[in-house]
Amino acid sequence: MFGMSVFQSVLERLKAEEDEEGAAEDEQSAHANIRGLNGGFVGNLAASGIADSGAVQRAYFDTASDEMLAPAKPIPKPVMPEHLARIRPEQIAADLGLTDTETSQGLADKRRRFAADNHPDLHHPEFRTNATTRMKIANMLIDEAQRRVRLLQRR
């Protein structure tokens, strides 16, 4: 390798590695019929008699409990909570219990309590549109009440 370019030395090394791999493959092919060698983790399934999927199915059914083999129960259709049907601003204001004597802390508490019952992530996907609408309107009403509280505090 001395006196060769770097490229030539890399080519020589690759050729030597190929020769070593070829010899190793010849040795492995001699053991190809020995169960467990050259078969990977699973081994030779055809030689072990497990190749047929019917054997796997029979083993499953032989060991399965009655509960596992019972037909799946139908999933009941979800029922929308009554409060999610109330999406008009005046209904949501009544649900919030907004008054003219609110404080900033009181409004923050009402927002938190409202979100705990109405946040879209807490409801079935079929009802998230209503929950989102309720949250948007409630946030708008509380934000407006917060503005009024700040105006009153400046006076």
VMD Tcl script that draws the C-alpha trace (Angstrom):
set ca {
  {0.00 0.00 0.00}
  {3.01 2.22 0.30}
  {3.69 4.14 -2.88}
  {-0.04 4.01 -3.88}
  {-2.44 6.90 -3.99}
  {-5.11 7.04 -1.29}
  {-7.70 6.02 -3.87}
  {-5.70 2.98 -4.95}
  {-5.18 1.86 -1.34}
  {-8.94 2.11 -0.66}
  {-9.65 -0.02 -3.74}
  {-7.13 -2.66 -2.61}
  {-8.68 -2.79 0.87}
  {-12.21 -3.17 -0.55}
  {-11.04 -6.00 -2.82}
  {-9.45 -7.79 0.15}
  {-12.69 -7.45 2.18}
  {-14.71 -8.89 -0.72}
  {-12.41 -11.90 -0.88}
  {-12.83 -12.50 2.88}
  {-16.65 -12.24 2.60}
  {-16.68 -14.74 -0.28}
  {-14.80 -17.27 1.82}
  {-17.20 -16.75 4.74}
  {-20.23 -17.28 2.46}
  {-18.79 -20.56 1.18}
  {-18.39 -21.77 4.76}
  {-21.95 -20.72 5.65}
  {-23.48 -22.50 2.66}
  {-22.00 -25.74 3.98}
  {-24.13 -25.28 7.15}
  {-27.30 -24.17 5.32}
  {-29.21 -27.36 6.21}
  {-28.43 -27.15 9.92}
  {-31.52 -25.82 11.72}
  {-30.89 -22.50 13.45}
  {-27.85 -21.47 11.43}
  {-28.34 -18.82 8.75}
  {-32.01 -18.68 9.66}
  {-32.11 -15.37 11.46}
  {-33.91 -14.98 14.75}
  {-36.98 -16.99 13.73}
  {-35.11 -19.83 12.12}
  {-36.33 -21.99 9.28}
  {-40.12 -22.03 9.70}
  {-40.73 -24.54 6.92}
  {-38.39 -27.08 8.55}
  {-39.97 -26.57 11.98}
  {-43.53 -27.21 10.76}
  {-44.80 -23.79 11.82}
  {-44.94 -22.39 8.30}
  {-48.63 -23.12 8.01}
  {-50.72 -20.26 9.40}
  {-53.48 -22.68 10.34}
  {-51.30 -23.98 13.17}
  {-50.95 -20.46 14.52}
  {-54.70 -19.88 14.33}
  {-55.45 -23.18 16.05}
  {-53.02 -22.32 18.83}
  {-54.71 -18.94 19.27}
  {-58.21 -20.40 19.46}
  {-57.09 -23.20 21.79}
  {-55.71 -20.70 24.30}
  {-58.25 -17.86 23.87}
  {-60.82 -17.26 26.59}
  {-64.56 -17.10 25.88}
  {-64.45 -13.34 26.40}
  {-61.78 -12.96 23.73}
  {-63.79 -15.02 21.25}
  {-67.13 -13.29 21.93}
  {-68.42 -10.97 19.20}
  {-67.52 -7.32 19.72}
  {-70.16 -5.32 21.54}
  {-71.59 -2.42 19.53}
  {-70.31 0.98 20.59}
  {-73.23 3.11 21.77}
  {-73.84 6.37 19.92}
  {-72.66 9.28 22.09}
  {-75.27 11.60 23.55}
  {-74.60 15.34 23.50}
  {-74.71 16.96 26.95}
  {-77.61 19.41 27.22}
  {-75.42 22.43 27.98}
  {-73.59 22.07 24.64}
  {-76.85 22.77 22.79}
  {-76.99 26.22 24.40}
  {-74.94 28.30 21.93}
  {-76.73 31.68 21.87}
  {-74.80 34.52 23.57}
  {-77.56 35.25 26.09}
  {-77.72 31.57 27.07}
  {-73.97 31.45 27.56}
  {-74.01 34.68 29.56}
  {-76.65 33.10 31.82}
  {-74.49 29.95 32.14}
  {-71.53 32.13 33.09}
  {-73.63 34.06 35.62}
  {-72.23 37.43 34.58}
  {-73.33 40.44 36.63}
  {-72.60 44.17 36.58}
  {-70.51 43.89 39.78}
  {-67.80 41.54 38.50}
  {-64.14 41.80 39.49}
  {-61.14 40.77 37.38}
  {-60.45 37.81 39.67}
  {-64.10 36.75 39.63}
  {-64.15 36.83 35.82}
  {-60.95 34.78 35.64}
  {-62.53 32.19 37.97}
  {-65.69 32.05 35.84}
  {-63.62 31.56 32.68}
  {-61.73 28.68 34.33}
  {-64.90 26.98 35.60}
  {-66.63 27.38 32.23}
  {-63.64 25.88 30.39}
  {-63.59 22.92 32.80}
  {-67.06 21.92 31.54}
  {-67.03 23.18 27.97}
  {-63.53 22.88 26.53}
  {-63.69 21.07 23.13}
  {-60.92 18.62 24.07}
  {-63.15 17.23 26.83}
  {-66.00 16.23 24.51}
  {-66.66 13.65 21.82}
  {-65.51 14.80 18.35}
  {-69.13 15.04 17.17}
  {-69.82 17.74 19.77}
  {-66.61 19.75 19.51}
  {-68.11 22.31 17.13}
  {-70.70 23.29 19.73}
  {-68.12 23.26 22.51}
  {-65.80 25.48 20.45}
  {-68.64 27.91 19.73}
  {-69.52 28.06 23.43}
  {-65.88 28.70 24.40}
  {-65.48 31.46 21.78}
  {-68.63 33.26 22.88}
  {-67.83 32.84 26.58}
  {-64.31 34.22 26.06}
  {-65.71 37.15 24.10}
  {-68.27 37.92 26.84}
  {-65.66 37.65 29.61}
  {-63.15 39.78 27.67}
  {-65.82 42.47 27.24}
  {-66.67 42.30 30.96}
  {-62.92 42.61 31.76}
  {-62.77 45.79 29.62}
  {-65.71 47.26 31.51}
  {-64.06 46.42 34.86}
  {-60.83 48.16 33.76}
  {-62.77 51.23 32.60}
  {-64.55 51.46 35.96}
  {-61.24 51.11 37.82}
  {-59.74 54.08 35.88}
  {-62.54 56.43 36.94}
}
mol new
graphics top color blue
foreach p $ca { graphics top sphere $p radius 0.5 }
foreach p [lrange $ca 0 end-1] q [lrange $ca 1 end] { graphics top cylinder $p $q radius 0.2 }
display resetview
